[in-house]
Amino acid sequence: MALYKGETLISNEFIKKPIQENTKIFYNHFGRYFYAAKTLNIKKNHVCIDSSCGNGYGTFSLADKCKYIFGLDINQEYIDLAKKDYNNPNIIFCTYNDFYSNYTNILADRIICIETIEHIPKEEINDFINKLLSKLKLGGSMFVTIPLGNNEPSSYNEFHLNEMSIGVVYGLFSPHFTNMNIEIDNFTNSFGYDCQYCYLILKNKK
């Protein structure tokens, strides 16, 4: 799986700047997590997974809404920063490898996967999704956001290895859930580009 260090650090720098200068970016980054909590109906007794957590601010924003949440990322540097900056008793930050190795008995009620799939090489996407969904309870739900494209690497963002069409996105997730709602919207990303994104609300894992 490819690292996407640069984009996460860019997002982090935006968040540190005065909010009046970056209202759209603040809204987009935090709004997606709040929308996920609402659409998935996250409750105090739920175990959740944030995949991928980056530097941890999104995981932190959900921590008090659930029993506890795992913030997962491939990059150990991000995990270390998240532990330092967003410490919370309801959060367990760890790499994917550590999670799959050390929390074998954990099954989540909800998975939030915001801007992750596009960073994964095409040949690894199915394996990533299947492995992640193996940690979701039967009947559990998932929230996903993905920038849409032509099933090719991004023309403006070197960290997006595969921006999928809506048909490909549907094919990846529809076999796993009994209820699938797709919303398409425009979004200003961390690089200032207006892009088309899809929001997936996936309910009742088969």
Backbone as ProteinMPNN parsed JSONL, in Angstrom:
{"seq_chain_A": "MALYKGETLISNEFIKKPIQENTKIFYNHFGRYFYAAKTLNIKKNHVCIDSSCGNGYGTFSLADKCKYIFGLDINQEYIDLAKKDYNNPNIIFCTYNDFYSNYTNILADRIICIETIEHIPKEEINDFINKLLSKLKLGGSMFVTIPLGNNEPSSYNEFHLNEMSIGVVYGLFSPHFTNMNIEIDNFTNSFGYDCQYCYLILKNKK", "coords_chain_A": {"N_chain_A": [[0.847, -1.19, 0.0], [0.564, 2.228, -0.789], [2.313, 4.995, 0.651], [0.991, 8.088, 1.862], [1.993, 10.451, 2.827], [2.524, 13.181, 2.242], [0.048, 14.471, 1.553], [-1.502, 14.281, 3.888], [0.019, 15.815, 5.646], [-0.201, 18.287, 4.404], [-2.94, 18.796, 4.748], [-2.944, 18.978, 7.511], [-1.475, 21.319, 7.908], [-3.228, 23.223, 6.831], [-5.295, 23.064, 8.716], [-4.104, 24.177, 10.92], [-4.016, 26.843, 10.331], [-5.592, 30.157, 10.493], [-9.103, 29.969, 10.925], [-10.848, 31.554, 9.413], [-9.596, 31.878, 7.007], [-9.714, 29.51, 5.716], [-12.286, 28.363, 5.441], [-13.892, 26.622, 3.838], [-12.293, 24.332, 3.675], [-12.015, 23.546, 6.36], [-14.71, 23.007, 6.881], [-15.205, 20.909, 5.066], [-13.38, 18.885, 5.901], [-13.951, 18.355, 8.659], [-16.708, 18.226, 8.534], [-17.354, 15.89, 7.126], [-16.802, 13.848, 8.941], [-18.656, 14.413, 10.972], [-20.975, 14.065, 9.517], [-20.759, 11.373, 8.933], [-21.054, 10.287, 11.518], [-23.698, 10.962, 12.008], [-25.197, 9.757, 9.867], [-24.551, 7.079, 10.179], [-25.563, 6.638, 12.603], [-24.097, 6.518, 15.055], [-23.538, 5.201, 18.263], [-23.3, 5.277, 21.901], [-22.578, 2.77, 22.784], [-21.149, 1.62, 20.772], [-18.41, 0.134, 19.007], [-15.925, 1.504, 17.006], [-14.148, 2.039, 13.881], [-11.715, 4.093, 12.463], [-10.594, 4.556, 9.365], [-8.566, 5.714, 6.987], [-6.71, 7.191, 9.687], [-4.894, 9.304, 9.591], [-3.462, 12.174, 10.992], [-5.12, 12.133, 13.171], [-7.246, 13.875, 13.926], [-9.894, 13.545, 13.017], [-10.639, 11.082, 14.108], [-10.549, 11.776, 16.787], [-12.686, 13.576, 16.87], [-14.839, 11.883, 16.812], [-14.634, 10.331, 19.043], [-15.959, 10.688, 21.54], [-18.497, 9.993, 20.948], [-18.875, 7.302, 20.839], [-18.293, 3.968, 22.207], [-15.579, 3.132, 22.115], [-12.895, 3.891, 19.805], [-10.911, 2.831, 17.081], [-8.148, 4.282, 15.639], [-6.703, 3.969, 12.64], [-3.779, 3.709, 10.63], [-1.418, 3.508, 7.939], [0.998, 4.673, 8.314], [3.488, 5.0, 10.617], [4.554, 7.318, 11.699], [2.432, 9.157, 11.595], [0.682, 7.92, 13.38], [2.114, 8.144, 15.763], [2.121, 10.954, 16.053], [-0.629, 11.38, 16.282], [-1.216, 10.071, 18.698], [0.126, 11.753, 20.419], [-1.03, 14.327, 19.995], [-3.809, 14.011, 20.065], [-4.763, 12.621, 22.303], [-6.949, 10.464, 23.999], [-9.09, 8.714, 26.202], [-10.898, 7.039, 24.934], [-9.822, 6.308, 22.549], [-7.839, 4.215, 20.464], [-4.959, 4.355, 18.883], [-3.271, 2.944, 16.163], [-1.127, 1.177, 13.829], [-2.22, -0.383, 10.746], [-1.101, -2.956, 10.502], [-0.426, -3.57, 13.172], [-2.968, -3.524, 14.285], [-4.37, -5.645, 12.966], [-2.793, -7.725, 13.817], [-2.723, -7.653, 16.641], [-5.278, -7.268, 17.652], [-7.128, -9.334, 17.27], [-9.579, -10.344, 18.061], [-11.369, -8.307, 17.958], [-14.32, -6.822, 16.77], [-15.955, -4.417, 14.861], [-18.723, -2.134, 15.204], [-19.194, -0.041, 13.517], [-17.605, 1.369, 10.662], [-15.583, 3.955, 9.522], [-14.421, 5.372, 6.647], [-12.646, 7.563, 5.212], [-11.51, 9.258, 2.473], [-9.454, 7.328, 1.658], [-9.369, 4.995, 0.01], [-8.575, 5.806, -2.548], [-5.868, 6.085, -2.374], [-4.7, 3.675, -2.615], [-3.054, 1.172, -4.502], [-4.447, -0.174, -7.546], [-4.4, -3.008, -7.742], [-4.431, -3.797, -5.121], [-6.73, -3.025, -3.873], [-9.139, -4.577, -3.559], [-8.286, -6.537, -1.736], [-7.639, -4.909, 0.45], [-10.184, -3.848, 1.137], [-11.647, -6.214, 1.707], [-10.212, -7.233, 3.873], [-10.514, -5.191, 5.748], [-13.303, -5.218, 6.055], [-13.57, -7.661, 7.242], [-13.336, -7.112, 9.857], [-15.66, -5.944, 10.611], [-18.77, -6.206, 12.195], [-21.377, -8.601, 11.483], [-24.231, -7.251, 10.012], [-23.344, -4.742, 10.603], [-22.361, -1.302, 9.837], [-21.037, 1.049, 7.389], [-19.233, 3.973, 6.45], [-18.14, 5.721, 3.668], [-15.977, 7.844, 1.815], [-15.019, 8.868, -1.43], [-13.023, 10.29, -3.964], [-14.134, 10.878, -7.256], [-13.321, 9.62, -10.544], [-11.674, 8.57, -13.548], [-10.883, 5.931, -13.27], [-8.139, 5.987, -13.089], [-4.826, 7.209, -12.151], [-4.708, 10.307, -10.295], [-4.776, 13.496, -11.943], [-3.852, 15.749, -10.74], [-2.983, 15.25, -8.196], [-0.504, 13.583, -6.801], [-0.627, 11.629, -4.877], [-2.978, 10.29, -5.098], [-3.616, 7.331, -6.268], [-5.488, 5.972, -7.688], [-8.365, 7.051, -8.982], [-11.581, 6.298, -8.923], [-14.362, 5.355, -11.075], [-17.929, 5.812, -10.659], [-19.284, 3.461, -11.195], [-17.355, 1.433, -10.788], [-16.85, 1.82, -8.078], [-19.357, 1.135, -7.023], [-19.416, -1.59, -7.705], [-17.408, -2.595, -6.078], [-18.371, -2.42, -3.434], [-21.09, -3.152, -3.268], [-21.556, -6.002, -3.154], [-21.235, -6.6, -0.481], [-23.069, -5.513, 1.306], [-26.482, -5.116, 2.367], [-27.884, -2.815, 2.033], [-27.321, 0.108, 0.275], [-26.453, 3.351, -0.09], [-25.786, 5.991, -2.254], [-24.321, 9.123, -2.51], [-23.554, 11.957, -4.437], [-21.337, 14.649, -4.626], [-19.861, 17.951, -4.816], [-16.562, 19.002, -3.904], [-14.047, 20.812, -2.181], [-10.766, 20.155, -2.214], [-7.708, 19.437, -0.306], [-5.791, 20.613, -1.842], [-6.945, 22.706, -3.032], [-8.53, 22.232, -5.235], [-11.624, 21.931, -6.945], [-13.576, 19.147, -6.778], [-15.313, 16.126, -7.719], [-16.997, 14.066, -5.524], [-17.957, 10.941, -4.021], [-20.253, 9.869, -1.563], [-20.683, 7.123, 0.439], [-23.105, 5.349, 2.1], [-23.266, 2.581, 3.799], [-25.079, -0.131, 4.797], [-25.98, -2.799, 7.02], [-24.111, -5.216, 6.886], [-23.443, -8.122, 5.047]], "CA_chain_A": [[0.0, 0.0, 0.0], [1.402, 3.415, -0.914], [2.239, 6.022, 1.681], [0.481, 9.355, 1.369], [2.448, 11.374, 3.859], [2.452, 14.576, 1.842], [-1.298, 15.038, 1.582], [-1.934, 14.424, 5.28], [0.726, 16.96, 6.219], [-0.804, 19.489, 3.825], [-4.198, 19.0, 5.461], [-2.622, 19.396, 8.865], [-1.071, 22.725, 7.865], [-4.447, 24.012, 6.652], [-6.058, 23.086, 9.955], [-3.415, 25.05, 11.868], [-4.165, 28.238, 9.937], [-6.844, 30.768, 10.978], [-10.272, 29.34, 10.313], [-11.51, 32.419, 8.435], [-8.897, 31.78, 5.729], [-9.896, 28.184, 5.124], [-13.591, 27.902, 5.906], [-14.333, 25.46, 3.073], [-11.49, 23.165, 4.004], [-12.443, 23.125, 7.687], [-16.046, 22.418, 6.766], [-15.116, 19.628, 4.375], [-12.66, 17.869, 6.659], [-14.675, 17.965, 9.867], [-18.095, 17.939, 8.192], [-17.515, 14.503, 6.707], [-16.857, 13.008, 10.141], [-19.936, 14.638, 11.639], [-21.99, 13.448, 8.661], [-20.626, 9.934, 9.154], [-21.65, 9.959, 12.814], [-25.151, 11.093, 11.893], [-25.788, 8.783, 8.945], [-24.341, 5.738, 10.717], [-26.224, 6.572, 13.912], [-23.108, 6.026, 16.026], [-24.066, 5.267, 19.619], [-22.326, 5.182, 22.978], [-22.14, 1.384, 22.987], [-20.532, 1.13, 19.539], [-16.986, 0.121, 18.704], [-15.762, 2.062, 15.661], [-12.826, 2.089, 13.256], [-11.451, 5.196, 11.536], [-9.624, 4.021, 8.416], [-7.323, 5.868, 7.743], [-6.896, 8.299, 10.626], [-3.963, 10.412, 9.4], [-2.908, 12.68, 12.248], [-6.001, 11.801, 14.275], [-8.275, 14.839, 14.33], [-11.22, 12.989, 12.761], [-10.874, 10.064, 15.128], [-10.823, 12.515, 18.028], [-14.011, 14.194, 16.796], [-15.843, 10.831, 16.995], [-14.314, 9.503, 20.205], [-16.936, 10.806, 22.626], [-19.811, 9.544, 20.469], [-18.924, 5.843, 20.839], [-17.643, 3.302, 23.339], [-14.191, 3.462, 21.796], [-12.635, 3.921, 18.367], [-9.556, 2.576, 16.618], [-7.638, 5.114, 14.561], [-5.718, 3.148, 11.93], [-3.065, 4.3, 9.506], [-0.246, 2.737, 7.523], [2.201, 5.446, 8.603], [3.774, 5.044, 12.055], [4.776, 8.717, 12.084], [1.118, 9.747, 11.864], [0.164, 7.317, 14.608], [2.833, 8.761, 16.885], [1.605, 12.308, 16.194], [-2.009, 11.295, 16.76], [-1.163, 9.743, 20.126], [0.621, 12.933, 21.133], [-1.883, 15.507, 19.856], [-5.236, 13.728, 20.224], [-4.921, 11.592, 23.326], [-8.305, 10.354, 24.54], [-9.235, 7.338, 26.705], [-11.761, 6.253, 24.05], [-9.141, 6.091, 21.268], [-6.65, 3.384, 20.326], [-4.283, 4.617, 17.614], [-2.267, 1.935, 15.817], [-1.008, 0.897, 12.399], [-3.038, -1.499, 10.288], [-0.438, -4.214, 10.831], [-0.587, -3.814, 14.609], [-4.377, -3.804, 14.553], [-4.718, -6.991, 12.522], [-1.991, -8.702, 14.561], [-2.892, -7.605, 18.098], [-6.681, -7.13, 18.055], [-7.768, -10.343, 16.423], [-10.943, -10.627, 18.513], [-12.181, -7.1, 17.86], [-15.209, -6.579, 15.635], [-16.526, -3.078, 14.994], [-20.113, -1.874, 14.802], [-19.172, 0.972, 12.473], [-16.317, 1.732, 10.07], [-15.547, 5.22, 8.785], [-13.276, 5.291, 5.724], [-12.716, 8.85, 4.515], [-10.357, 9.541, 1.611], [-8.421, 6.303, 1.824], [-9.332, 4.007, -1.079], [-7.881, 6.342, -3.722], [-4.425, 6.035, -2.134], [-4.282, 2.277, -2.686], [-2.91, 0.688, -5.881], [-5.605, -0.929, -8.031], [-4.306, -4.442, -7.493], [-4.522, -4.069, -3.684], [-7.954, -2.455, -3.321], [-10.051, -5.633, -3.108], [-7.729, -7.143, -0.528], [-7.781, -3.932, 1.532], [-11.595, -3.782, 1.536], [-12.042, -7.48, 2.323], [-9.555, -7.341, 5.175], [-11.161, -4.228, 6.635], [-14.662, -5.672, 6.34], [-13.507, -8.823, 8.124], [-13.383, -6.578, 11.217], [-16.978, -5.347, 10.814], [-19.772, -7.184, 12.603], [-22.523, -8.852, 10.62], [-25.247, -6.234, 10.283], [-22.696, -3.459, 10.844], [-22.473, -0.288, 8.781], [-19.79, 1.681, 6.985], [-19.32, 5.248, 5.736], [-16.955, 5.853, 2.808], [-15.933, 8.9, 0.802], [-14.016, 8.597, -2.471], [-13.072, 11.193, -5.112], [-14.451, 10.149, -8.478], [-12.475, 9.882, -11.7], [-11.778, 7.667, -14.697], [-10.144, 4.694, -12.946], [-6.734, 6.274, -13.367], [-4.235, 8.106, -11.148], [-5.133, 11.697, -10.369], [-3.985, 14.397, -12.784], [-3.392, 16.898, -9.95], [-2.574, 14.818, -6.864], [0.346, 12.407, -6.98], [-0.911, 10.645, -3.844], [-4.173, 9.54, -5.494], [-3.139, 6.337, -7.22], [-6.595, 5.449, -8.486], [-9.643, 7.729, -8.758], [-12.483, 5.35, -9.575], [-15.679, 5.751, -11.556], [-18.991, 5.41, -9.741], [-19.593, 2.063, -11.467], [-16.351, 0.605, -10.119], [-17.114, 1.951, -6.64], [-20.544, 0.317, -6.73], [-19.042, -2.989, -7.801], [-16.546, -2.974, -4.96], [-19.033, -2.469, -2.131], [-22.456, -3.678, -3.276], [-21.701, -7.4, -2.74], [-20.99, -6.795, 0.948], [-24.088, -4.877, 2.146], [-27.847, -5.243, 1.857], [-28.408, -1.473, 1.768], [-26.23, 0.95, -0.187], [-26.904, 4.665, -0.546], [-24.684, 6.758, -2.837], [-24.556, 10.543, -2.735], [-22.452, 12.582, -5.166], [-21.277, 16.063, -4.301], [-18.605, 18.624, -5.118], [-15.727, 19.113, -2.711], [-12.771, 21.506, -2.344], [-9.808, 19.319, -1.502], [-6.61, 20.104, 0.388], [-4.959, 21.32, -2.818], [-7.736, 23.814, -3.545], [-9.254, 21.853, -6.441], [-13.015, 21.503, -6.812], [-13.645, 17.793, -7.302], [-16.553, 15.387, -7.478], [-16.816, 12.984, -4.567], [-19.154, 10.182, -3.652], [-20.427, 9.449, -0.179], [-21.353, 5.835, 0.502], [-23.646, 4.932, 3.389], [-23.411, 1.157, 3.587], [-25.703, -0.66, 6.002], [-26.302, -4.229, 7.12], [-23.116, -6.091, 6.271], [-23.92, -9.5, 4.839]], "C_chain_A": [[0.889, 1.249, 0.0], [1.226, 4.334, 0.288], [1.688, 7.301, 1.073], [0.752, 10.44, 2.393], [2.2, 12.819, 3.484], [1.083, 15.188, 1.987], [-1.787, 15.232, 3.005], [-1.253, 15.616, 5.928], [0.189, 18.277, 5.673], [-2.111, 19.813, 4.536], [-3.943, 19.533, 6.862], [-2.234, 20.871, 8.904], [-2.27, 23.636, 7.664], [-5.19, 24.165, 7.966], [-5.413, 24.005, 10.984], [-3.616, 26.523, 11.56], [-5.475, 28.812, 10.468], [-8.047, 30.269, 10.207], [-10.91, 30.22, 9.254], [-10.847, 32.345, 7.072], [-9.198, 30.473, 5.005], [-11.23, 27.564, 5.519], [-14.042, 26.654, 5.175], [-13.59, 24.205, 3.483], [-11.841, 22.648, 5.392], [-13.784, 22.403, 7.608], [-15.97, 21.034, 6.151], [-14.477, 18.545, 5.24], [-13.446, 17.416, 7.885], [-16.114, 17.572, 9.55], [-18.318, 16.497, 7.8], [-17.602, 13.565, 7.91], [-18.181, 13.178, 10.878], [-21.079, 14.005, 10.839], [-21.951, 11.919, 8.821], [-21.296, 9.52, 10.457], [-23.164, 9.99, 12.739], [-25.748, 9.978, 11.045], [-25.619, 7.346, 9.43], [-25.006, 5.55, 12.076], [-25.295, 5.955, 14.96], [-23.621, 6.264, 17.442], [-22.977, 4.989, 20.649], [-21.828, 3.76, 23.222], [-21.419, 0.794, 21.777], [-19.004, 1.148, 19.607], [-16.829, 0.552, 17.252], [-14.315, 1.947, 15.188], [-12.783, 3.307, 12.345], [-10.294, 4.778, 10.642], [-9.585, 4.938, 7.185], [-7.385, 7.164, 8.549], [-5.971, 9.478, 10.381], [-3.403, 10.865, 10.73], [-3.902, 12.647, 13.397], [-7.133, 12.737, 14.611], [-9.69, 14.315, 14.102], [-11.602, 11.927, 13.773], [-11.268, 10.727, 16.443], [-12.232, 13.096, 18.023], [-15.126, 13.173, 17.016], [-15.736, 10.12, 18.34], [-15.383, 9.535, 21.292], [-18.33, 10.359, 22.213], [-19.98, 8.034, 20.58], [-18.253, 5.271, 22.089], [-16.132, 3.481, 23.248], [-13.994, 3.309, 20.294], [-11.161, 3.639, 18.106], [-9.232, 3.541, 15.492], [-6.495, 4.379, 13.881], [-5.058, 3.935, 10.81], [-1.868, 3.425, 9.17], [1.051, 3.379, 8.027], [2.411, 5.578, 10.113], [3.994, 6.48, 12.543], [3.448, 9.407, 12.412], [0.529, 9.209, 13.157], [0.825, 7.942, 15.835], [2.341, 10.185, 17.135], [0.187, 12.309, 16.76], [-2.048, 10.996, 18.25], [-0.757, 10.952, 20.957], [-0.41, 14.062, 21.141], [-3.343, 15.257, 20.189], [-5.472, 12.575, 21.201], [-6.334, 11.625, 23.908], [-8.489, 8.913, 25.022], [-10.098, 6.446, 25.819], [-11.079, 5.879, 22.734], [-7.968, 5.137, 21.424], [-6.076, 3.651, 18.948], [-3.266, 3.51, 17.354], [-2.198, 1.776, 14.302], [-1.938, -0.253, 12.038], [-2.409, -2.838, 10.686], [-0.604, -4.559, 12.299], [-2.028, -4.182, 14.94], [-4.737, -5.236, 14.178], [-3.962, -8.071, 13.296], [-2.396, -8.799, 16.025], [-4.34, -7.514, 18.569], [-7.543, -8.093, 17.242], [-9.223, -10.609, 16.812], [-11.89, -9.434, 18.394], [-13.031, -7.113, 16.598], [-15.901, -5.245, 15.885], [-17.996, -3.065, 14.591], [-20.176, -0.941, 13.605], [-17.74, 1.172, 11.977], [-16.491, 3.024, 9.299], [-14.277, 5.198, 7.934], [-13.322, 6.511, 4.804], [-11.409, 9.106, 3.774], [-9.187, 8.598, 1.863], [-8.265, 5.446, 0.573], [-8.518, 4.503, -2.273], [-6.364, 6.314, -3.592], [-3.853, 4.631, -2.316], [-4.135, 1.853, -4.149], [-4.081, -0.217, -6.274], [-5.573, -2.397, -7.613], [-4.452, -4.792, -6.005], [-5.866, -3.662, -3.083], [-8.901, -3.526, -2.786], [-9.57, -6.275, -1.816], [-7.887, -6.205, 0.666], [-9.218, -3.909, 2.057], [-12.021, -5.063, 2.249], [-11.446, -7.637, 3.721], [-10.211, -6.402, 6.187], [-12.554, -4.709, 7.024], [-14.688, -6.942, 7.184], [-13.567, -8.396, 9.589], [-14.692, -5.845, 11.502], [-17.982, -6.436, 11.151], [-20.797, -7.422, 11.499], [-23.635, -7.874, 11.006], [-24.67, -4.865, 10.554], [-22.765, -2.553, 9.64], [-21.143, 0.416, 8.558], [-20.086, 2.971, 6.236], [-18.021, 5.44, 4.974], [-17.074, 7.117, 1.97], [-14.769, 8.623, -0.139], [-14.131, 9.67, -3.554], [-13.269, 10.391, -6.388], [-13.53, 10.555, -9.63], [-12.72, 8.854, -12.785], [-10.975, 6.384, -14.505], [-8.667, 4.798, -13.306], [-6.154, 7.087, -12.212], [-4.699, 9.54, -11.37], [-4.207, 12.519, -11.258], [-3.377, 15.552, -11.983], [-2.797, 16.498, -8.608], [-1.797, 13.523, -6.978], [0.059, 11.297, -5.97], [-2.178, 9.836, -4.135], [-3.789, 8.578, -6.613], [-4.238, 5.796, -8.117], [-7.881, 6.173, -8.106], [-10.697, 6.997, -9.6], [-13.754, 6.01, -10.107], [-16.731, 5.242, -10.578], [-19.375, 3.941, -9.955], [-18.637, 1.11, -10.77], [-16.568, 0.644, -8.612], [-18.294, 1.067, -6.243], [-20.189, -1.174, -6.727], [-18.193, -3.475, -6.648], [-17.339, -3.242, -3.687], [-20.396, -3.151, -2.133], [-22.556, -5.154, -2.872], [-21.676, -7.607, -1.226], [-22.122, -6.297, 1.848], [-25.472, -5.048, 1.514], [-28.449, -3.894, 1.492], [-27.246, -0.555, 1.438], [-26.791, 2.249, -0.741], [-25.692, 5.459, -1.03], [-25.119, 8.207, -3.036], [-23.33, 11.123, -3.427], [-22.494, 14.084, -4.939], [-19.951, 16.635, -4.776], [-17.872, 18.937, -3.825], [-14.468, 19.885, -3.053], [-11.728, 20.764, -1.53], [-8.665, 20.136, -0.913], [-5.7, 20.889, -0.547], [-5.705, 22.491, -3.455], [-8.5, 23.509, -4.815], [-10.704, 21.491, -6.098], [-13.178, 20.165, -7.524], [-15.021, 17.193, -7.023], [-16.238, 14.186, -6.59], [-18.102, 12.197, -4.427], [-19.085, 9.819, -2.173], [-21.198, 8.137, -0.208], [-21.815, 5.588, 1.924], [-24.045, 3.48, 3.216], [-23.924, 0.521, 4.876], [-26.003, -2.145, 5.869], [-25.319, -5.098, 6.34], [-23.65, -7.515, 6.189], [-23.047, -10.499, 5.584]], "O_chain_A": [[1.876, 1.298, 0.735], [0.142, 4.436, 0.862], [1.9, 7.566, -0.11], [-0.122, 11.222, 2.765], [1.723, 13.604, 4.304], [0.953, 16.305, 2.487], [-2.423, 16.242, 3.306], [-1.887, 16.353, 6.684], [0.129, 19.272, 6.395], [-2.363, 20.966, 4.887], [-4.642, 20.429, 7.336], [-2.619, 21.593, 9.824], [-2.332, 24.712, 8.258], [-5.66, 25.252, 8.3], [-6.109, 24.557, 11.836], [-3.409, 27.369, 12.429], [-6.371, 28.06, 10.852], [-8.012, 30.16, 8.981], [-11.462, 29.701, 8.283], [-11.464, 32.709, 6.071], [-8.957, 30.358, 3.803], [-11.297, 26.391, 5.886], [-14.527, 25.714, 5.805], [-14.188, 23.139, 3.623], [-11.953, 21.438, 5.588], [-13.968, 21.334, 8.189], [-16.591, 20.093, 6.645], [-14.975, 17.421, 5.305], [-13.59, 16.216, 8.119], [-16.682, 16.698, 10.204], [-19.366, 15.93, 8.108], [-18.376, 12.608, 7.905], [-18.761, 12.202, 11.354], [-22.031, 13.476, 11.414], [-22.993, 11.263, 8.841], [-22.018, 8.524, 10.502], [-23.839, 9.149, 13.332], [-26.704, 9.324, 11.463], [-26.449, 6.488, 9.128], [-25.014, 4.451, 12.631], [-25.657, 5.004, 15.653], [-24.074, 7.356, 17.785], [-21.885, 4.53, 20.317], [-20.762, 3.572, 23.809], [-21.112, -0.398, 21.758], [-18.398, 2.05, 20.185], [-17.512, 0.035, 16.368], [-13.392, 1.781, 15.985], [-13.697, 3.532, 11.552], [-9.156, 4.66, 11.097], [-10.535, 4.918, 6.401], [-8.037, 8.124, 8.137], [-6.222, 10.563, 10.907], [-2.923, 10.048, 11.515], [-3.574, 13.088, 14.499], [-7.924, 12.433, 15.504], [-10.59, 14.599, 14.893], [-12.74, 11.875, 14.239], [-12.199, 10.292, 17.121], [-12.9, 13.109, 19.057], [-16.244, 13.551, 17.368], [-16.646, 9.389, 18.732], [-15.676, 8.506, 21.9], [-19.247, 10.346, 23.035], [-21.092, 7.524, 20.435], [-17.718, 6.01, 22.915], [-15.491, 3.93, 24.198], [-14.801, 2.688, 19.602], [-10.281, 4.135, 18.81], [-9.959, 3.611, 14.501], [-5.436, 4.188, 14.478], [-5.705, 4.729, 10.128], [-1.367, 2.689, 10.021], [2.075, 2.707, 8.152], [1.602, 6.198, 10.803], [3.653, 6.808, 13.679], [3.353, 10.151, 13.388], [-0.056, 9.959, 13.938], [0.156, 8.23, 16.828], [2.161, 10.588, 18.284], [-0.154, 13.133, 17.609], [-2.828, 11.601, 18.985], [-1.247, 11.142, 22.07], [-0.638, 14.684, 22.178], [-4.055, 16.191, 20.558], [-6.277, 11.679, 20.947], [-6.844, 12.687, 24.264], [-8.088, 7.981, 24.326], [-10.04, 5.222, 25.938], [-11.681, 5.21, 21.893], [-7.2, 5.228, 22.382], [-6.645, 3.218, 17.946], [-2.48, 3.175, 18.24], [-3.106, 2.194, 13.583], [-2.386, -1.002, 12.906], [-3.104, -3.742, 11.151], [-0.891, -5.706, 12.642], [-2.277, -5.051, 15.777], [-5.338, -5.958, 14.974], [-4.438, -9.2, 13.416], [-2.415, -9.89, 16.595], [-4.609, -7.667, 19.761], [-8.537, -7.711, 16.623], [-10.014, -11.052, 15.979], [-13.078, -9.547, 18.697], [-12.538, -7.377, 15.502], [-16.375, -4.979, 16.989], [-18.448, -3.859, 13.766], [-21.086, -1.03, 12.781], [-16.789, 1.149, 12.759], [-17.431, 3.172, 8.518], [-13.179, 5.021, 8.462], [-13.959, 6.486, 3.751], [-10.338, 9.163, 4.379], [-8.089, 9.016, 2.229], [-7.145, 5.2, 0.127], [-7.847, 3.713, -2.937], [-5.65, 6.496, -4.578], [-2.646, 4.431, -2.182], [-5.014, 2.148, -4.959], [-4.633, -0.934, -5.439], [-6.583, -2.957, -7.187], [-4.583, -5.968, -5.665], [-6.119, -3.925, -1.907], [-9.414, -3.396, -1.675], [-10.362, -6.525, -0.907], [-8.227, -6.645, 1.764], [-9.445, -3.946, 3.266], [-12.685, -5.004, 3.284], [-12.112, -8.12, 4.637], [-10.434, -6.775, 7.339], [-12.943, -4.619, 8.189], [-15.715, -7.267, 7.78], [-13.819, -9.222, 10.465], [-14.815, -5.19, 12.536], [-18.042, -7.465, 10.478], [-21.05, -6.54, 10.678], [-23.937, -7.697, 12.186], [-25.425, -3.907, 10.722], [-23.172, -2.969, 8.555], [-20.25, 0.39, 9.405], [-21.058, 3.059, 5.485], [-16.934, 5.339, 5.545], [-18.154, 7.429, 1.468], [-13.689, 8.206, 0.28], [-15.237, 9.939, -4.023], [-12.645, 9.347, -6.577], [-13.03, 11.679, -9.681], [-13.826, 8.332, -12.928], [-10.451, 5.822, -15.466], [-8.041, 3.84, -13.761], [-6.903, 7.6, -11.381], [-5.038, 9.933, -12.486], [-3.003, 12.267, -11.318], [-2.494, 16.254, -12.476], [-2.167, 17.323, -7.945], [-2.383, 12.469, -7.227], [0.455, 10.151, -6.181], [-2.424, 8.814, -3.494], [-3.656, 8.98, -7.77], [-3.965, 5.231, -9.176], [-8.428, 5.94, -7.028], [-10.693, 7.074, -10.829], [-14.161, 7.076, -9.646], [-16.462, 4.354, -9.769], [-19.749, 3.254, -9.005], [-19.061, 0.093, -10.222], [-16.478, -0.386, -7.943], [-18.233, 0.343, -5.249], [-20.616, -1.92, -5.846], [-18.255, -4.648, -6.28], [-17.029, -4.172, -2.943], [-20.819, -3.677, -1.104], [-23.57, -5.538, -2.289], [-22.056, -8.673, -0.741], [-22.143, -6.62, 3.036], [-25.611, -5.116, 0.292], [-29.414, -3.829, 0.73], [-26.296, -0.442, 2.213], [-27.514, 2.25, -1.737], [-24.698, 5.589, -0.315], [-26.15, 8.48, -3.65], [-22.198, 10.82, -3.05], [-23.547, 14.712, -5.045], [-19.027, 15.889, -5.101], [-18.492, 19.116, -2.777], [-13.87, 19.65, -4.104], [-11.793, 20.742, -0.301], [-8.65, 21.363, -1.005], [-4.925, 21.733, -0.098], [-5.162, 23.184, -4.314], [-9.067, 24.416, -5.424], [-10.971, 20.832, -5.093], [-12.945, 20.063, -8.728], [-15.782, 17.697, -6.197], [-15.334, 13.4, -6.874], [-19.193, 12.708, -4.678], [-18.027, 9.512, -1.624], [-22.262, 8.058, -0.823], [-21.009, 5.615, 2.854], [-25.045, 3.178, 2.564], [-23.283, 0.621, 5.922], [-26.244, -2.667, 4.781], [-25.645, -5.64, 5.283], [-24.231, -8.036, 7.141], [-23.298, -11.703, 5.524]]}, "name": "protein", "num_of_chains": 1, "seq": "MALYKGETLISNEFIKKPIQENTKIFYNHFGRYFYAAKTLNIKKNHVCIDSSCGNGYGTFSLADKCKYIFGLDINQEYIDLAKKDYNNPNIIFCTYNDFYSNYTNILADRIICIETIEHIPKEEINDFINKLLSKLKLGGSMFVTIPLGNNEPSSYNEFHLNEMSIGVVYGLFSPHFTNMNIEIDNFTNSFGYDCQYCYLILKNKK"}
